[in-house]
């Protein structure tokens, strides 16, 4: 064997570590590129800041479709909803804290139209491309996958009352949390709510407003006003003459439409009257 055929000891010693290091760098680079460009495969690959716009668009798309329903020529629903809520310090993993964004809505519909409304939500081209929707076996619930592990669930709580909940799930927090405060007042829905509250003999002690963007532009806005009532008002007797269509008529709950774009929902509980007025985007 010649001298040229014998590798120096230092060359044999460092070839393997160098090759392993290079391979690790290649794998790390590919993983980072995949993380930045590929679709997420688990929820915690997308921060709350990345999920919030997806959630807002999904909430708006589902509520806008519901507001236009049920597609059978019957009265349109009345929708009320709240501003986003952000729960901090949930657990992404056993060693990592995060935050979760949720939104809730109540959809009032004629009791006989509850199943028709869910069919309307699940109709062809009802929701944006890429969304998937599943209806419950008895057509009394639904689930929507909006992508990026953002989901909505709806349950018919009682005939004519559909509760909808959106959730991002617990997410990592990457920078400042999304703003979850109330938007600017909506004069149209505020005027309706205050007028109805006054007709029931109460004055506003608190007020809040929530909005959500509509897929075709504009927004869906709800103003809630509430105040104490000396005695429980006769909801149906007072409000039915003002209604275009009555959807819910109970002693402590009354929901009705004023027009194709305006709806009112009233609830009485613990000596307080709460009026929610919504102006629709359709």
C-alpha positions as CSV (number, residue, x, y, z in Angstrom):
1,X,0.0,0.0,0.0
2,X,1.4,3.4,-1.0
3,X,1.5,6.4,1.2
4,X,-1.1,8.1,-1.0
5,X,-3.6,5.3,-0.3
6,X,-3.4,6.0,3.4
7,X,-5.8,8.8,4.7
8,X,-4.2,11.0,7.3
9,X,-5.6,10.4,10.7
10,X,-7.0,13.9,11.0
11,X,-8.9,13.5,7.8
12,X,-10.5,10.2,8.9
13,X,-11.4,11.8,12.3
14,X,-13.2,14.8,11.0
15,X,-15.0,13.6,7.9
16,X,-17.9,11.9,9.7
17,X,-18.7,14.8,12.1
18,X,-18.6,17.3,9.3
19,X,-20.9,15.2,7.2
20,X,-23.4,14.9,10.1
21,X,-23.3,18.6,10.8
22,X,-24.0,19.4,7.1
23,X,-26.9,17.0,7.1
24,X,-28.4,18.5,10.2
25,X,-28.1,22.0,8.7
26,X,-29.9,20.8,5.5
27,X,-32.7,19.2,7.5
28,X,-33.1,22.3,9.7
29,X,-33.2,24.6,6.6
30,X,-35.9,22.4,5.0
31,X,-37.9,22.4,8.2
32,X,-37.8,26.1,8.5
33,X,-38.8,26.6,4.9
34,X,-41.7,24.2,5.3
35,X,-42.8,26.0,8.5
36,X,-42.9,29.3,6.7
37,X,-44.5,28.2,3.5
38,X,-46.5,25.0,3.9
39,X,-50.0,24.6,5.2
40,X,-50.3,24.1,8.9
41,X,-50.7,20.4,9.9
42,X,-51.4,21.2,13.6
43,X,-53.1,24.1,15.2
44,X,-50.1,25.4,17.2
45,X,-48.2,26.1,13.9
46,X,-50.3,29.2,13.5
47,X,-50.3,32.0,16.1
48,X,-53.5,33.7,17.4
49,X,-52.5,36.7,15.4
50,X,-52.5,34.6,12.2
51,X,-55.8,32.9,13.1
52,X,-57.7,36.0,14.0
53,X,-58.4,37.3,10.5
54,X,-59.5,33.8,9.4
55,X,-61.8,33.6,12.4
56,X,-63.3,37.0,11.7
57,X,-64.0,36.2,8.0
58,X,-65.5,32.9,8.9
59,X,-67.8,34.4,11.5
60,X,-69.0,37.0,9.0
61,X,-69.5,34.5,6.2
62,X,-71.7,32.2,8.3
63,X,-73.7,34.9,9.9
64,X,-74.2,36.7,6.6
65,X,-75.5,33.5,5.0
66,X,-77.8,32.9,8.0
67,X,-79.1,36.5,7.9
68,X,-80.2,35.9,4.3
69,X,-82.0,32.6,5.0
70,X,-83.7,30.3,5.2
71,X,-84.2,30.4,1.5
72,X,-87.7,29.1,1.4
73,X,-89.5,32.5,1.2
74,X,-90.2,32.6,4.9
75,X,-89.2,35.4,7.3
76,X,-85.5,36.1,7.6
77,X,-83.7,35.4,10.9
78,X,-82.9,38.0,13.6
79,X,-79.2,37.7,14.6
80,X,-77.5,39.0,17.7
81,X,-73.8,38.6,18.6
82,X,-71.1,39.7,20.9
83,X,-67.6,41.2,20.4
84,X,-64.6,38.8,20.3
85,X,-63.4,37.4,23.6
86,X,-59.8,36.5,24.2
87,X,-58.9,34.0,26.9
88,X,-55.3,34.3,28.0
89,X,-53.1,31.7,29.7
90,X,-54.7,28.6,28.1
91,X,-52.3,25.7,27.4
92,X,-50.9,25.1,23.9
93,X,-48.7,22.4,25.3
94,X,-47.9,21.3,28.8
95,X,-45.0,23.7,28.8
96,X,-46.4,26.6,26.7
97,X,-49.1,29.1,27.4
98,X,-51.3,30.7,24.7
99,X,-54.6,32.5,24.0
100,X,-57.9,31.6,22.5
101,X,-60.4,33.8,20.6
102,X,-64.1,33.0,20.7
103,X,-67.3,34.7,19.4
104,X,-70.9,33.8,20.0
105,X,-74.1,34.6,18.2
106,X,-77.8,33.8,18.6
107,X,-79.9,33.3,15.5
108,X,-83.7,33.6,16.0
109,X,-85.8,32.0,13.3
110,X,-89.4,30.8,12.9
111,X,-89.6,27.5,14.8
112,X,-90.7,25.6,11.8
113,X,-87.7,26.9,9.8
114,X,-84.9,25.6,12.1
115,X,-84.0,22.7,9.9
116,X,-84.5,24.7,6.7
117,X,-81.9,27.3,7.9
118,X,-79.3,24.6,8.4
119,X,-80.0,23.3,5.0
120,X,-79.6,26.8,3.7
121,X,-76.2,27.1,5.3
122,X,-75.1,23.8,3.8
123,X,-76.4,24.6,0.3
124,X,-74.2,24.7,-2.9
125,X,-71.9,27.8,-2.9
126,X,-73.5,28.9,0.5
127,X,-70.1,29.4,2.1
128,X,-66.7,30.5,0.7
129,X,-64.7,28.0,-1.3
130,X,-62.5,25.8,0.9
131,X,-65.0,25.8,3.8
132,X,-66.5,22.5,4.8
133,X,-69.8,22.0,6.7
134,X,-71.4,19.0,8.3
135,X,-75.0,18.8,9.5
136,X,-76.1,16.8,12.5
137,X,-78.0,13.6,11.9
138,X,-81.3,15.2,13.1
139,X,-80.5,18.6,11.3
140,X,-80.4,20.3,14.6
141,X,-76.7,21.2,14.6
142,X,-73.8,22.0,12.3
143,X,-70.1,22.2,12.2
144,X,-68.0,24.4,9.9
145,X,-64.2,24.0,9.2
146,X,-63.0,27.3,7.8
147,X,-59.3,26.2,7.5
148,X,-56.3,27.0,9.6
149,X,-58.0,25.0,12.4
150,X,-60.7,27.6,12.9
151,X,-64.1,26.1,13.5
152,X,-67.7,27.1,14.1
153,X,-70.4,25.0,15.8
154,X,-74.1,25.6,15.9
155,X,-76.9,24.0,17.9
156,X,-80.6,24.5,17.8
157,X,-81.1,25.2,21.5
158,X,-84.9,25.2,21.2
159,X,-87.2,25.5,18.2
160,X,-86.4,28.8,16.6
161,X,-83.2,29.6,18.5
162,X,-79.8,28.6,17.1
163,X,-76.7,29.2,19.2
164,X,-73.4,29.6,17.2
165,X,-69.9,29.5,18.7
166,X,-66.7,30.3,16.9
167,X,-63.3,29.3,18.3
168,X,-59.7,29.5,17.2
169,X,-58.6,27.0,19.9
170,X,-55.6,27.7,22.1
171,X,-52.8,29.3,20.0
172,X,-49.3,30.6,20.5
173,X,-49.1,34.3,20.9
174,X,-46.7,36.1,18.5
175,X,-46.7,39.8,19.5
176,X,-49.5,42.0,20.7
177,X,-52.9,40.3,21.0
178,X,-55.6,41.2,18.5
179,X,-57.9,44.0,19.6
180,X,-61.1,42.7,21.1
181,X,-62.7,45.9,22.1
182,X,-66.1,47.3,20.9
183,X,-66.1,49.0,17.5
184,X,-67.5,52.5,16.9
185,X,-71.2,53.0,17.6
186,X,-73.6,52.1,14.8
187,X,-76.3,54.9,14.7
188,X,-78.8,52.7,12.8
189,X,-78.9,49.8,15.2
190,X,-78.4,52.0,18.3
191,X,-81.5,54.1,17.4
192,X,-83.6,51.0,16.9
193,X,-82.5,49.4,20.2
194,X,-83.0,52.6,22.3
195,X,-86.5,53.2,20.8
196,X,-87.6,49.7,21.6
197,X,-86.2,49.9,25.2
198,X,-88.0,53.2,25.7
199,X,-91.3,51.7,24.5
200,X,-90.9,49.0,27.2
201,X,-90.6,51.6,29.9
202,X,-86.9,51.3,30.6
203,X,-83.9,53.6,30.0
204,X,-80.5,52.4,29.0
205,X,-78.0,51.8,31.8
206,X,-75.5,50.0,29.6
207,X,-74.8,49.8,25.9
208,X,-72.4,47.8,23.7
209,X,-71.9,47.4,20.0
210,X,-70.4,44.5,17.9
211,X,-69.8,44.2,14.2
212,X,-68.5,41.6,11.8
213,X,-67.5,42.1,8.1
214,X,-69.8,40.8,5.4
215,X,-68.2,38.8,2.5
216,X,-69.6,41.2,-0.2
217,X,-68.7,44.3,1.7
218,X,-70.2,46.3,4.5
219,X,-70.8,44.9,8.0
220,X,-73.4,43.2,10.2
221,X,-73.8,45.3,13.4
222,X,-75.6,44.6,16.7
223,X,-76.2,47.2,19.4
224,X,-77.3,46.0,22.8
225,X,-78.9,48.3,25.3
226,X,-80.2,47.3,28.7
227,X,-81.8,48.8,31.7
228,X,-83.8,48.0,34.8
229,X,-87.6,47.6,34.6
230,X,-89.9,48.3,37.6
231,X,-92.2,45.5,36.4
232,X,-91.9,42.9,33.7
233,X,-93.2,44.4,30.5
234,X,-95.8,42.7,28.3
235,X,-93.4,42.0,25.4
236,X,-95.9,40.6,22.8
237,X,-98.6,43.2,23.6
238,X,-96.2,46.1,23.2
239,X,-94.0,45.0,20.4
240,X,-96.2,42.8,18.1
241,X,-97.8,45.9,16.5
242,X,-94.4,47.1,15.4
243,X,-93.3,43.8,13.9
244,X,-93.1,42.9,10.3
245,X,-92.7,39.2,11.3
246,X,-92.7,37.8,14.8
247,X,-90.2,34.9,15.2
248,X,-90.2,34.3,19.0
249,X,-93.1,35.2,21.3
250,X,-92.6,34.2,24.9
251,X,-93.1,35.9,28.3
252,X,-89.4,36.7,28.7
253,X,-88.2,36.6,25.1
254,X,-89.5,38.3,21.9
255,X,-87.8,38.5,18.5
256,X,-89.1,40.1,15.4
257,X,-88.1,41.7,12.1
258,X,-88.8,45.3,11.2
259,X,-87.6,44.9,7.6
260,X,-85.4,42.6,5.5
261,X,-82.3,44.3,7.0
262,X,-83.4,45.1,10.6
263,X,-84.2,42.7,13.5
264,X,-84.9,43.1,17.2
265,X,-84.5,40.5,20.0
266,X,-85.6,41.3,23.6
267,X,-85.0,39.3,26.7
268,X,-86.2,40.0,30.3
269,X,-84.3,38.5,33.2
270,X,-83.6,39.5,36.9
271,X,-85.5,42.8,36.6
272,X,-83.6,43.9,33.5
273,X,-84.7,44.4,29.9
274,X,-82.1,43.8,27.2
275,X,-82.7,44.8,23.6
276,X,-80.4,43.8,20.8
277,X,-80.9,45.4,17.4
278,X,-79.1,44.2,14.3
279,X,-78.8,45.7,10.9
280,X,-77.9,43.1,8.3
281,X,-75.5,43.4,5.4
282,X,-78.0,41.8,2.9
